[in-house]
Amino acid sequence: QVQLVESGGDLVQAGGSLSLSCAASGSSFSIDTMGWYRQPPGKRREFIARITSGGGIRLVNPVEGRFTISRDNAKNTVYLQMVSLKPEDTGVYYCNAYLMDLNTTYWGQGTQVTVSS
């Protein structure tokens, strides 16, 4: 069973920065894609960014230029660096990990990011 633990969520003022991390453990198989989603208050969970084991990156338009996703394959850890934060970035941020060998996606418990105006 793969476990994902996010950290780094906090309360920050608009224009501020935060760095999130997500460490995966317990996998006997390689992790192919790791990603970040967020769930704004009262809304559905939405995709933010993902990175493959080979370094391929995709970011959604609202965060492009402000968020950076990176990954340390040796540590099975994915990072999300966020700058120029806006109140609409507020939400619970979740990471996930997709294992192709198991065709399974695992999720973390989430970390709260609150951006005050």
N, C-alpha and C positions, 0 to 999 in steps of 0.2 A: 504494500500500500504506500503510495507516494503522499507525502505530507508537504504542504506549502505554508510558509509562515511569512506574512507581510509585516513590514515595520516602516516607521517614518512618518506616519500620518500625524497631523497637528493642526492647530488653529493658526492661521497666518493672515496678515492684512493683504488687501489687493495690491498687486505689484510685487509681492514677495516671492520667495522661492522655497521649494521643498524637494527633498530627495527620498524616494521610496525604494525599498529593496524587498525582494522576495526570494527566500531560500528554499530549495526543494531538497527533500531527503527521503531515503527509504526505497529508492528505485534501483532495480538491478539492470534496467534497460536505459539506453541513452534517451535523453529528452530532446525531442525534435524542435518544437516551437514553444516559446514562452510568450505570454502576452499579458496585457493589462486591460481591464475593463473598469468602468465606474458606474455607480448607480446614484444619480442625483435624488434628492428627497422627493418622494411621491412619483418617481418615474421608473422606467424599466432600465435594467442593466444595459450599458452600451459599450461597444468596442472602442478602445483608445489606440492601442499600439500592439505590435507583435514583432518578434525577432526569431529567426530560425537559428539552428545550430551553426549554420554556415555564415550567419551574419546578415541575412536578408531582412530588411526592415520595412514595415508599413506603419504609417501614422495617419490618423484621420485628419481632415482639413482643419477643424477647429483648434487643434493643438499643434499643428505643424509650425515649426519655427519657435515654439515655446517649450515643448516637451522633447526630451531625448531619451530613447530607450537603448539600453546596452545590456551586455550579458557577459558573465564569466562562466564559461563552460566547465572549467575545472572545479568550480565551487557550486555548480548548478544553481546559480543565482542570477536573477534578472533585476535590473534597476530602471527606475523612471525618474529622471531629473526634470523638474518643473520650474520654469521661471515665468515672470510676468503673469502671475496667477490672477484669475478673475473670479468674482463671486460665483459665476456659472460653472466654475470648476469644482465647486463644492459637491461632495458625495462620498460614498464608501468606495474605495478603490480595491479591486480584487485582482489577483494575478492567477494565471492558469498555466498549465503545462500539458502539452500533448505528446503522448508516447506512441509513435507509429507502430512499434512492435506489438503493442497491446490495443491499438486503435482506441485509446481511452484518453479523456481529458480530465485532469484533476484541478481542483480549485482551492484557493486559500480562503481564510475566514474573513478577510477584508480589513482595511485600515481606514479610519475616518480622516478625510481632509475637509477642513472648513476654511473658506476664504471670506473674510469680512470686508465689507465695503467701506 
